[in-house]
Amino acid sequence: MTAERSYRSKLTPMEAFIELKKRAGTFYSPEIVNALGEVLMASGELIKQQDQKAA
């Protein structure tokens, strides 16, 4: 999702995580998606993306 493809533009980490959250329980395990969210928040990856968009 976060890599450029010939048929679509890459997503930011925040956009990719939002897409995972939308599909949690259907395509992806909700427990895994939540764990990934916790790791990304703890590492600051999701926060950095939000701060960059706000600037």
N, C-alpha and C positions, 0 to 999 in steps of 0.2 A: 504494500500500500504506500509505503514511503519512498519507493524507488520510481524513477521516471520510466514510463512504458511508451511504446510507439502508439498505443491506442488511448492513452490518457496521461494527464499530468500527475506528478507525484503529490501526495497529501502531506501536510505537516503532521508531526506527531500528534498534535491535539485533534486534528481532523480525523486521523486514523483511529485514535482512541474513541472518539465519538461514534464512528462507524462500528467499531467493535462492540460498544455499549448498546447500540441499536439492535445488533444481531445476537447479543448474549441471550442464551436460552434457546435459540433456534439453530444458528450455525456454530456458535462458540459457547464453551462452558462458562456460565456466569461466575463460578468460583475463580477460574483462571483469569477472566477479564478483570475481576475485582482485584486480584493479586497483582496483575500487571499495572493497574491504576495506582495501587499503593506504592509499587516500586518506582514508577515514573514520577509520582508526586514526591517521594522521598529523595530521589536523585535530582529533582528540580527541573526535569525535562518538560513537564507540562506547564509549569509555572513560567519557565523561560519563554516558551512559545506565546503564552498569553501576554507577557510583558512586552515582547517584541511587537505584537500586533497593536498594543495600546500606544506604543511610541510613534 
